[in-house]
Amino acid sequence: MGTLSRYLYKQTILGLILAFTIIISLVILIDFVELSRQFGSFSQVSTLSILYLSLLKMPGVLEQTLPFIVLFGVMWSMFRLNRRSELIAMRAAGYSAWRFVAPPTIIALILGVLSMTALNPAVAALNEKFETERVKISRSIGAPVSGNQENIWMREATQTGALIILAKDTNPQTAELLETTFYFYHLDETGTPVFENRIDAKSAILKSGFWILEDAFETRPRELPIRHQTFEIPTDLDTNTLLKKISPNQTNSFWSLPQMIKNARAANLDSSRFELQWGRLLSLPLTLAAMAIIGASFSFRLSRLGGAFGMMITAGAIGFFLYFAGDLLEALGATRVLPPLLASWAAPAFIFFAGLARITIIEDG
C-alpha cells in the first residue's frame, strides 16, 4: 500500500470517527430524554438506570445510523481534503478519481461485513437484555410494560364466527398480552357478524392450543359481568405467530435468521418478515459502499468554484432518499407486492451504480 493510499485511509477513518461521535451522541441524548420522560417521574428509577438502558440501546442505534455515519464521514473527509487543495494536488500528480474513492469504499465494505456478522448479533442480544430490564423496571413501578404506543389487534376465525382480540400492552418476553379484550361474534343466517359477548382480562398468556386469562370479566348483552379468576379460551394461534406480531425485528440475529425462515416455511407461515431482514443485512455492505461512493463523488467540486455546500446537501438528500426508498420497498416486500430479494437489494444497488456513473462522468467527462 502506497503512502497516498495510507493517507486517504487515515483521513477517511478520522471522518468516520467524527461522524460517529456526533450522530451517536445526538441520538443517545434524544433516547435518554425519551426514557427519562417515560421513567423519570418515578422516584424508584435512578438516572443511572436510565443511562444503563440508553447504553444497552446504543449498538442498535449504531446499526440503524451506520449508513449516515459512512455518508457524512466520507463527505467530511473528502471536503476537508478539497478545502485544503490536497485533491487538486493529487489530480495534478495524475491520480484518478477512482483512486480517491477506493479507500472509503473498501472501508465501507469492511464495516458492512462486520456489522452484518458481529454487530447485528450483539444488537440482538443487547436488545433482548434491554427489553428484560425495561420490563423489570416497568413492573416494579407499575408502568406500562410495552414500549409500543399503538394497540395490538388480532382476528381469529372460530367454528361459529370470529374472535377479535385487542391488547393495549404486550410483553414479548413471555408471549403475554396485557389489558386485553376478547370480542366474540357469531354469524346469523345472512352471514352478518352479531356480537355475542366480551371478556376483559388483565393479562392473557398463550399456551399450546389455548389462552389463559387472569383476572377476567365476562360480559354479555343485558347481563351483569361475571368475574373469573382464570379463564381458558381455545385458539389455533401459535406462539411463533404471536411473537412475529408483537416482537421487534432487532431481536433476530443474523445467524439465526436462516433457521427462522426455514421453520416459518415448514409451518406454512409467512416468512417474508424474516426474509426481508435477512436480505437487508446481506445487502448492508453494498448499502454502505453506495453511501461512501455518493459521499465521495459529491465532494470533488473545487471549493474555489463555489457550490460545494450545495453538492453536500444533494449528497445528504440522496442518502435520505436511499433510506426511505428502502423502507418503502420493504413495505412492498412485506405485502408480497415485490419479491423480498428485490425489495432488499433494489435501492442500494440503484444508488451504488448511480454513484459509479457519476464518478465515471467526473473522471472521463
N, C-alpha and C positions, 0 to 999 in steps of 0.2 A: 504494500500500500504506500503510495507516494505521500509527500509532505502535504500537498494540496488536499488530497482526499482526507487525510487525518484532520486537517484544519476544518474542512467542511463538516465532518462527522462531529467534531468538538462543538462547533457553532450550532449545529442542529440540536445536539443534546442539551446545550445551555438554553436554547429557545424552548425546548420541550419542558425542561425543569421550571422555567419561569411561568409558562402557561399552566403547567400542573399546579404550581403553588397558588397562582391567582384564582384559577377556576375552582379547585378543590376547596380553598379557603372560603370562597363566597358561598358555595353550595353547602358546605358543612355548617357555616354560620346560619344560613337560612333553615337548614334542617334542625339545628339546635334550637332556634327560635320557635319552630313549629312544635317540637317535642316539649319545649318549655310551656308553650300555650296549652298543650294537651295535659301535661302533668304538673306544671309549675304551681298551680293553685292549691295543690295538696302538700301540706307540710311534711308528710311522711316521705316524700320523694325529694332527695337531695340533688343539688346541682351536679355533683359527681356522678350520680346515677344517670342523669340526663346526658351528661357528656359521654359516659360509657356507651349508652345507646347510640349516640351520634357516631362514635368511633366504630361501633360494630357495623354501621351502615356505610362507612367510608369506602370500603372496597367495591360495594355495589354502585356507589356514586362514581367512583373512578371508572368502572366498566362502562357505565352509561355515557360519561362525558369524554371518554378516550378519543373518539373521532374529532371532537372540537379541540382537545388538547393538542393533537397532532396538527390539525389545521392551523390554529393560531400560533403554535410553537414554531412551525416551519415558516409561516409568514413573517413572524418577528425576526427570526434568524436571517432570512433572505433580505428582508427590508433593511436590517442593520448592516449587512454586507453591501447592499446597494447604496445606502446613505453615506457610507464611508468610502465609496467609489472602489471598493475591492472587486466587485463584479466587473466593473469597467476594465480594471487592470487584468483580470483573468481572461476576459474576452479578447482584450488586445494581445494577450500572450498566446492566443489561439485555442483556448479551451471552449468547447461547445456547451450549449445549454444542457445537453444530456449529462454532461459531467457534473453540473451543479445539482441536477435533480436526483442523480443516483444515490448519494448518501441519505437524504431524507426518505426516499422510497424504501431503501433497504432497511433502515431503522424502523420504519412504519410496518413493514412486513414482519420483522422480528417481534415487534411489540404485539402485532396481531396474533402471531402463533403463541406467544407467551400468555397473552390474555385469554386465548381460547383454551389452552391446555392447563394452565396453572391458576390464573386469576379467577376464572369462572368457577372452578370447584371450590376455591376459597370463599368466593362470594356466596355460593350456595350454602356452605357450612356456617358462615358467619350470619347469613340472613336467617337461617334456622335458629341460631343462638339468639339473634335479635328478637325473633318472634317469641321464643321461650321466655326471655327476660321481660319483654313488653307485656306478655300475658300475665306473668307472675306479679309485676308491679300493678297492672290494672286490677287484678283480682284482689290484691292487698288493700287497695284504696276504694274499691267499688266502682271503678271507671269502666266504660265500655271496653270489652276485650279486643274487638276487631278494630283495625285501623281504617277500614273501609267506611266511607260516608254514605254509600248507596245501599239500599236494601237488596237482599238476595231473593229472587223469585224463581220458583221451580214448578213444573207441571208434570203430573204423572197420571196415566190412564188407569182406571180401576175397572172391575167387572161390571159395575152398574153406571159408571160415569167418569168423573175426573176428580183429582185431588190437586188443589193449588196450595203451595207452601210459600209462606212469607217469613223471612228471617231478618230481623233488624241488626243482628250481630252474629259473628261466627268465630270459631276457634279452630283454625286449620290443623293444629297440632293433634287434636283428638277427634276430628271429623264431627264437630259438635255445632249445632245451630242454637243461638240464644235469642230469647224474646221472640218465640216462634208462634205462628198461627197456621193451623191446617184447616183449609176450607174444603168441604165435601159437597159434591154436586152429583145428582143423578139425571139421567136423560128421560124425558117424558116420551109419549107416543110419537110426537113430531120431531124428536131428536134435539129438543131445546134443553140446555142445561138448567136445572132447577136446584136452588140452594137447599141443602139438607141439614147440615149442622157445621159447627166450627169448634176447634179445640185450641185454646190458648195455653201455651206452656212456657215455663221459664227457660227450659233447655230441652233439646232433642238430640239424642246420640244415635247415630246409625250403626246398627249391628247387622249380622248376617240375616237378611230377609225381613227385618222389621225395624221400626223406630221405637226407641224407649224415651217416653216423655216424662219429665219430672215436674211436679207441682202444676198439674194441668187442670183447666176448667173447660168442661164440655157444655156448649150452649146450643139449644135447638129453638126453632121459632115458637114463640108463645110459651116457653117453658123456662123455669129458673135454672141458672147454671149449676152444674154438678161438678164437685171437686174430686180429682183423682190424685192421690199421692204419686203414683206411677201409672202410666198408660202405654200400651203397646199398639202400634199400627203396622200392619203388614205392608211391605213395599218390595218392588222389583229393583229399586235403586241400589247400586253397589258403591262401596267406599271409593273406588277408583274414580268413578264418575263424579261423585260429590267433591272429592279433593280437586279434581280438574276444574270444578266450578268455583271453588272458594279459595284455592291456594294460589299464591303469586308465582309467576314464572321463575323468579330468581331462586326458588328453592330447588330447581332442577339443574343438576351438574352436567357439564359437557360429556363426561364419561358415562353417565347413567342414561342419557337420552336415547341412544340406540336400543337399549333393552326396553325402555319405556314405550318406544314406538312399536317394537315387536310385540310387547304384551298387549298394547291397545288394539293392534290389528288382530291378534289371536282372539281377543274377547269381542271382536266386531264393534269396537268403539271408534269414535272419530279421533284419529291420531294427528290431525292437521296442526293442532296447537304445538305438539312436540316436534313435528317435522319442521314447522316454521322456526322454532327456536334453534333447532339443530342446524338448519340452513343458514340462519343469521350468524351463528357462531362460526360456521365453516367459512362464511364469506367475510368475516371480520378482517383478516389480513388484506383482502382486496379493498375493503372499505377504507382502512387506514392508509393504504397505498394511494387510493384515489384522493383522499384528503391531502396527503403530502404533495402529490403532483399538482393539484389545484392550487394549494397554498404557495408552492414554488413558482408556478407558471404565471401567477398574477402579481408576483413581486419583482419581476425583471425590469419593469419600466424604470427608466432613469429618473432619479429624484429631481434633477435639474430641469427635466422636461415638464414637471408638474403632473398632477393626476394620479400620483402614486396612492394617495389615500382613497380615492375613488375606486381604484383597482382592488385595494384590500377589502373595501366594503363589498365589492362584487364577489370576491372570493368567499367572504363570510356568508353572503346570501346564498351562494351555491352550496356551501356546506350545510346550511339550514334546509335548503331545498332537498338535499340528499337525505337528511334525517326525516323530514316529514313525508317525502315520497316513499321512503322505506316503510314508514308506519302505514301509509295508505295501501301500499302493495301487500303488506302483511295482513291488513284487514280484508282485502280481496282474497288472499290465500286462505284465510280462516274460514271464509264462506264458500270455498272451493270454486270461486269465480276464476281464479288463476291457480295453476299448479303450485304447490308450496316451493318447489325448486325455483321456478321462475320468479315467484314473489320475493324470495330471499336474495336472489342474485342480480335481478334486473337493474335496480337503482345503482348499486356500487359499480357494476360493470359499465353502465352508461357513463357515469361520471369519470371513471378511470380512463376510458377510451376518449372521452371528450377532452380530458386533460392532456393525454398523449397527442391528440390532434392539435391543441393549442401550442404545445411545445414544438411540434413539427413546423407549425406556421412561423413561430418565433425564430427557429433555427434556419429554416430553408426558405422562408418567405412565402 
